[in-house]
Amino acid sequence: MRNGILFLFVILLAIFPLLFLKNAEFGGADGQAEEAIIEVAPDYEPWFHAIWEPPSGEIESLLFSLQAAIGAIIIGYVIGYGKARKKYSSSKE
C-alpha cells in the first residue's frame, strides 16, 4: 500500500508542472550558468571547446538519457550484488 502511494506521489510530482505551468520554459542548469557568467564577466573566454557537438537537441537528449540509463543499471547491479552477497553469505554460516 505504501509503495502504491509513493508511486502515485511521484507521478503527480512529475505531471504537476506540466499541467499548471503551461508556458514555462524548462531549461537546464548549463544555460543558466552560461547566462550568469556572461552577466558577471562579458569578456570571458572558455578554456576549451567541445570536441564533438551533437547534430541536434534530440540526439543530445538521447545521449544524456542513455548515460543515465547505463548509470542506473550499474548502480542497480552493485546494490543487488551487495544484497545477494550479504543474503547468501549469512545463510551459509
C-alpha positions in Angstrom: 0.0 0.0 0.0 2.8 2.4 1.0 4.6 1.8 -2.3 1.5 2.5 -4.3 1.0 5.8 -2.5 4.7 6.7 -3.1 4.4 5.8 -6.8 1.3 7.9 -7.1 3.0 10.8 -5.4 6.0 10.6 -7.9 3.6 10.5 -10.8 1.8 13.6 -9.5 5.1 15.3 -8.9 6.1 14.8 -12.5 2.8 15.8 -14.0 2.1 18.8 -11.8 4.5 21.3 -13.5 3.3 20.2 -17.0 -0.4 20.9 -16.1 -0.1 24.1 -14.1 2.9 25.8 -15.8 1.7 25.7 -19.4 4.0 28.3 -20.9 7.0 27.7 -18.7 10.4 27.2 -20.1 12.1 24.1 -18.6 15.8 24.9 -19.3 18.8 23.2 -17.9 21.4 24.4 -15.5 24.0 24.8 -18.2 22.1 27.6 -19.9 21.6 29.4 -16.6 25.3 29.1 -15.7 26.2 30.5 -19.1 23.9 33.4 -18.7 25.3 34.1 -15.2 28.9 34.1 -16.5 28.1 36.4 -19.3 26.4 38.8 -16.9 29.3 38.8 -14.4 32.2 38.7 -17.0 31.0 39.5 -20.5 34.5 39.2 -22.0 35.1 35.6 -20.5 36.6 33.2 -22.9 36.1 29.4 -22.3 39.3 27.4 -21.6 38.3 24.7 -24.1 35.6 23.8 -26.6 33.7 20.6 -27.1 35.4 18.0 -29.3 32.1 17.0 -30.8 28.7 18.7 -30.8 25.6 16.6 -31.3 23.8 17.5 -34.5 20.5 18.2 -32.7 18.9 18.7 -29.3 17.1 15.4 -29.7 20.3 13.5 -30.1 21.8 15.3 -27.2 18.8 14.3 -25.0 19.1 10.7 -26.3 22.8 10.5 -25.3 22.0 12.1 -21.9 19.2 9.6 -21.3 21.4 6.7 -22.4 24.1 7.8 -20.0 21.6 8.0 -17.2 20.2 4.5 -18.0 23.7 3.0 -18.1 24.5 4.6 -14.7 21.2 3.3 -13.2 22.0 -0.2 -14.4 25.4 -0.1 -12.9 24.2 1.3 -9.6 21.3 -1.3 -9.5 23.8 -4.1 -10.3 26.1 -3.0 -7.5 23.3 -2.7 -4.9 21.8 -6.0 -6.0 25.1 -7.8 -5.9 25.8 -6.5 -2.4 22.4 -7.5 -1.1 22.7 -11.0 -2.7 26.2 -11.4 -1.3 25.0 -10.4 2.1 22.0 -12.7 1.9 23.8 -15.8 0.7 26.9 -15.4 2.9 24.8 -15.1 6.1 22.7 -18.1 5.2 25.7 -20.4 4.8 27.1 -19.7 8.3 
